[in-house]
Amino acid sequence: MKCGIIDVGSNTIRLSIYHYEGRRFKLLMNKKEMAGLAGYIQNGTLSDSGILVACRVLASFKAILENFDIQEMHVFGTASLRNIVNTEEVLDTIRLVTGIEVSVLSGAEEAAYSFLGATVGGGAPAAGLLADIGGGSTELVSYEGGRITSGCSLPMGSLSLYTKYVSGLFPTKEERRAIRAQVKTELERAKTAGVRCSHMTGVGGTIRAAAKLCNDRSNADPDNPVLPAWELQELYQQLKKGDQKTLRQILRSVPDRVHTILPGLVILNCVLNSYEVETVSVSTCGVREGYLLKRVMGVNEHA
């Protein structure tokens, strides 16, 4: 069987095409559009322009699936559609314009699917912390023996923090301080203080971009998935200078993250410090694979 899964995120909208059978699946194709929906949210409302961007991208992805003669399509939204006041209006407009039904995941569902995708689909260690830093939200799940011990979804991400606090391309010292203050407040509100996880598995665009930048700086294999936490903390210290060298490095390695990488790294560093993380691995699987396993394939993570 083949299916397409579309993830409507705050920063990107992604289409993944899978072949699946039994408990096994294979990714056939991945395509993303940097839609930046979080940038179209004003006073908690996704603007008409933002809705049209979502419709345009979804229609183009639907056409791709039709060209491949793939009938099965699943579309879900995360923080981009969850943390707005006009969710139903947006869903109705998308349905009217494109004929596509979009389901909106709760924060708990997004965290659970990210965990399932990373642990069952991506082979994460049996214990540790899972962090999914997206454009509009951050999911944190601590687990042991393959089971969740605590989890939360924080209403902040790399793009939403950029949109809220940053006036230029890179955040100033004062803007970085404001971002860090909100991240720490959200972590304290989530009552995760006291949880310690020496290893973290990272999911999402921020951690993938950070790993790519670290590997580029150290001339390591670009696909090296395991990094010491201090290397990611050192990366932030270098990039926060926001000078010409910083800009060149980001444009060379992760050009589509040029404006969101620093806000994302603030979140990442606060999480590393809060949980006293020592090593970080980057998972190739996440929320889409978790959705595929649970909602499409009906796989129980503990089966």
C-alpha positions in Angstrom: 0.0 0.0 0.0 1.1 3.6 -0.7 -0.1 6.7 1.0 0.7 10.4 1.3 0.9 12.2 4.6 0.9 15.9 4.7 2.0 17.8 7.9 0.8 21.4 8.0 3.4 23.0 10.4 4.0 26.5 11.5 7.2 26.9 9.4 7.0 24.2 6.8 4.3 22.1 5.1 5.6 18.7 4.3 4.5 15.8 2.0 5.9 12.4 2.7 5.0 9.4 0.5 5.3 6.0 2.1 5.0 2.3 1.1 3.7 0.3 4.0 2.9 -3.3 4.7 2.3 -5.0 8.0 4.5 -3.3 10.6 7.1 -2.1 8.1 7.2 1.1 6.0 9.6 2.8 3.6 9.8 6.5 2.8 9.6 6.9 -1.0 9.6 10.7 -1.3 9.8 13.8 0.8 8.8 17.4 -0.3 8.5 20.5 1.7 7.4 24.1 1.3 8.6 26.9 3.6 5.1 28.3 4.0 5.9 30.2 7.2 2.3 30.1 8.5 3.3 31.4 11.9 4.2 34.7 10.2 0.6 35.2 9.0 -0.8 35.0 12.5 -2.0 38.3 13.9 -3.7 38.6 17.3 -4.1 34.9 17.4 -5.8 34.7 14.0 -4.4 33.2 10.8 -4.9 35.8 8.1 -6.6 35.3 4.8 -3.2 35.5 3.1 -2.0 32.7 5.3 -5.0 30.6 4.6 -4.5 31.1 0.9 -0.8 30.0 1.2 -1.9 26.9 3.0 -4.5 26.2 0.3 -2.0 26.7 -2.5 0.6 24.3 -1.0 -2.0 21.7 -0.1 -3.5 21.8 -3.6 -0.1 21.3 -5.2 0.7 18.4 -2.9 -2.7 16.8 -3.7 -1.9 17.1 -7.4 1.5 15.3 -6.9 -0.3 12.4 -5.2 -2.9 12.3 -8.0 0.0 12.3 -10.6 1.4 9.2 -8.8 -2.0 7.7 -8.7 -1.9 7.5 -4.9 -5.5 7.6 -3.6 -4.8 7.5 0.1 -4.0 10.9 1.6 -3.9 11.9 5.3 -3.5 15.6 6.3 -2.9 16.9 9.8 -2.1 20.3 11.3 -0.1 21.0 14.4 0.6 24.3 16.2 -0.1 26.3 13.1 -3.8 25.4 13.2 -4.1 24.4 16.9 -2.9 27.7 18.5 -5.2 30.1 16.6 -8.7 31.3 17.4 -10.1 30.8 13.9 -9.3 27.1 13.5 -12.7 26.1 12.2 -12.8 28.9 9.7 -9.4 27.9 8.3 -10.4 24.2 8.1 -13.7 25.1 6.4 -11.9 27.3 3.8 -9.3 24.6 3.1 -12.1 22.1 2.6 -14.0 24.4 0.3 -11.1 25.5 -1.8 -9.1 22.2 -2.1 -11.5 19.5 -1.1 -9.0 18.4 1.6 -10.0 17.4 5.1 -7.4 18.5 7.7 -7.4 17.0 11.2 -5.7 19.1 14.0 -3.6 17.2 16.4 -3.6 18.2 20.1 -0.3 18.9 21.8 -0.5 15.6 23.6 -1.1 13.7 20.3 1.7 15.5 18.6 4.1 14.6 21.4 2.9 11.0 21.4 3.3 10.6 17.6 6.8 12.2 17.7 7.7 9.7 20.4 6.3 6.8 18.5 7.9 7.8 15.2 11.3 8.3 16.8 11.3 5.2 19.0 9.6 2.7 16.8 10.3 4.1 13.4 13.7 5.8 14.1 15.3 3.4 16.6 15.8 5.9 19.4 17.4 4.6 22.7 15.1 2.8 25.2 15.4 5.7 27.7 16.0 9.4 27.6 14.4 12.7 26.4 12.7 13.3 23.1 12.5 16.9 21.9 10.6 18.0 18.9 11.3 21.7 18.2 9.0 22.9 15.5 8.1 26.2 14.1 5.2 26.9 16.4 5.5 24.4 19.3 8.0 22.3 21.2 7.1 18.8 22.4 9.1 17.3 25.2 8.8 13.6 26.2 10.9 11.8 28.8 10.7 8.0 28.6 12.1 4.9 30.1 11.9 1.3 29.0 10.2 2.5 25.8 7.3 4.1 27.7 6.5 7.7 28.3 7.1 8.9 31.9 6.2 12.6 31.4 5.4 14.8 28.4 4.3 18.3 27.5 3.7 20.5 24.5 4.9 24.1 24.8 3.3 26.8 22.7 6.5 28.2 21.3 8.7 27.3 18.3 11.5 28.7 16.2 9.3 30.7 13.8 6.7 31.9 16.3 9.5 33.3 18.6 11.2 34.9 15.6 7.9 36.5 14.6 7.1 37.7 18.1 10.5 39.1 19.1 12.9 39.7 16.3 12.9 42.9 14.2 15.8 42.1 11.9 17.4 39.0 10.4 19.2 37.9 13.6 18.0 38.6 17.1 19.8 41.3 19.1 21.1 40.7 22.5 18.0 42.2 24.1 15.8 40.1 21.8 17.7 36.9 22.6 17.2 37.7 26.3 13.5 38.1 25.8 13.3 34.8 23.9 15.2 33.0 26.5 13.0 34.4 29.3 9.9 33.1 27.5 11.5 29.7 27.0 12.4 29.4 30.6 9.0 30.5 31.7 7.3 27.9 29.5 9.7 25.2 30.8 8.9 26.1 34.4 5.2 26.2 33.7 5.4 22.7 32.2 6.7 21.5 35.6 9.6 19.6 34.1 12.1 20.9 36.6 13.9 18.0 38.3 13.7 15.7 35.4 17.2 14.6 34.3 18.0 12.8 31.0 21.6 12.4 30.0 20.6 11.5 26.4 18.2 13.5 24.1 16.8 12.4 20.8 16.0 15.4 18.6 13.1 15.6 16.1 12.3 18.5 13.8 13.9 21.0 11.5 15.8 23.0 14.2 17.7 20.0 15.5 18.5 18.7 12.0 19.8 22.2 11.0 21.8 22.5 14.1 23.4 19.1 13.6 24.2 20.0 10.0 25.9 23.2 11.1 27.9 21.4 13.8 29.1 18.7 11.3 30.0 21.4 8.8 32.0 23.3 11.4 34.0 20.2 12.5 34.3 18.8 8.9 32.5 15.7 10.1 30.2 13.4 8.0 27.2 15.7 7.1 24.9 12.8 8.2 26.6 12.2 11.5 23.6 11.8 13.8 25.2 11.9 17.3 26.6 15.1 18.9 27.8 16.1 22.4 25.6 18.7 24.0 28.5 21.0 24.5 29.0 21.2 20.7 25.4 22.5 20.2 25.9 25.0 23.0 29.1 26.1 21.4 27.4 26.5 18.1 24.9 28.9 19.6 27.7 31.0 21.2 29.3 31.3 17.8 26.1 32.0 15.8 24.6 34.6 18.2 27.3 37.0 17.0 25.2 37.5 13.9 28.2 38.7 11.8 29.1 38.1 8.2 30.8 34.9 8.9 27.7 33.6 10.7 25.5 34.5 7.8 27.8 32.8 5.2 27.9 29.6 7.3 24.1 29.5 7.7 23.5 30.3 4.0 25.9 27.5 3.0 24.5 24.8 5.2 20.9 25.6 6.0 19.7 28.6 3.9 16.0 28.0 4.6 16.6 28.3 8.3 18.6 31.6 8.2 16.0 33.6 10.3 14.8 30.8 12.6 17.9 28.9 13.5 18.9 31.2 16.4 15.5 31.3 18.1 15.4 27.5 17.7 18.9 27.2 19.2 17.7 29.3 22.2 15.0 26.7 22.8 17.4 23.8 22.3 20.0 25.2 24.7 17.5 25.9 27.4 16.2 22.3 27.1 19.8 20.9 27.2 20.6 22.9 30.3 17.2 22.2 32.0 17.5 18.4 31.6 21.3 18.3 32.0 21.6 16.5 28.6 25.1 15.2 27.7 24.6 13.7 24.2 22.1 14.3 21.4 21.1 12.1 18.5 19.1 13.3 15.5 16.2 11.1 14.5 15.2 10.8 10.9 11.7 9.9 12.0 9.1 11.9 13.9 5.5 13.0 14.0 4.7 12.0 10.4 6.0 8.5 10.9 4.3 8.3 14.3 1.0 9.3 12.6 1.6 6.7 9.9 2.3 3.9 12.4 -0.6 4.7 14.7 -3.4 6.2 12.6 -2.8 4.5 9.3 -1.0 1.2 10.1 -2.6 0.7 13.5 0.7 -0.3 15.1 0.8 -0.4 18.9 4.2 0.9 20.1 4.3 -1.7 22.9 3.2 -4.7 20.7 
